[in-house]
């Protein structure tokens, strides 16, 4: 529609300028749409802590304009698109259930040939600003269930677990933070179990020396964590995507500040 084209034009305008400054553009007109999207990104079968995200109130939305990070990202995107062009056995994002955000934010142009998607990353307000300036750094991650890398998700309730102060779960009254990120999943590896000793994604079958570009863990996957017989004990509950190179495969598109009860 003409409205979508106008929105695309505004969000893309800085990418055609030559500047080395990092800027944060307030996008107040996106607050309502982002709030509605986040509330919808909680699986209907999820209750308890997850249900809190269905009443999230978005306080602000900022677009990140970092030309240095953007150029790195675009270069990697072009490389992946060329690499995947003849990769017939590549699992495409639209068949893996990781395009929910892409559909909700359809004014953001994505490169399907590079398996580019939109995902969420929960972090503290302070860390979000640092990420916007320096980029995602996979070396700082402390989670290793599916290997080393930057962990992202399609589900707002999963991201909320890391969106509070000190990267802990969002607490009532806190100003919490999510990053809506562009992500190049490339040729993903579909996890079949825990990968706690993996420093990088596994090699591709039949392609000597080449590695998968990311790891995807789907709900229902047995990982052995937790005890007892309750829902989710010992198995993956949320969709998670692990990206090994945060500096070139992820671009922080929007910083979203919100509150939960």
PyMOL commands that set and color helices and strands:
alter all, ss='L'
color gray80, all
select helices_A, chain A and resi 2-16+28-40+48-55+67-84+93-95+100-104+112-114+125-134+138-140+156-160+165-167+246-249
alter helices_A, ss='H'
color red, helices_A
select strands_A, chain A and resi 22-26+57-66+116-123+150-153+176-184+188-190+214-217+240-243+250-259
alter strands_A, ss='S'
color yellow, strands_A
deselect
rebuild
show_as cartoon
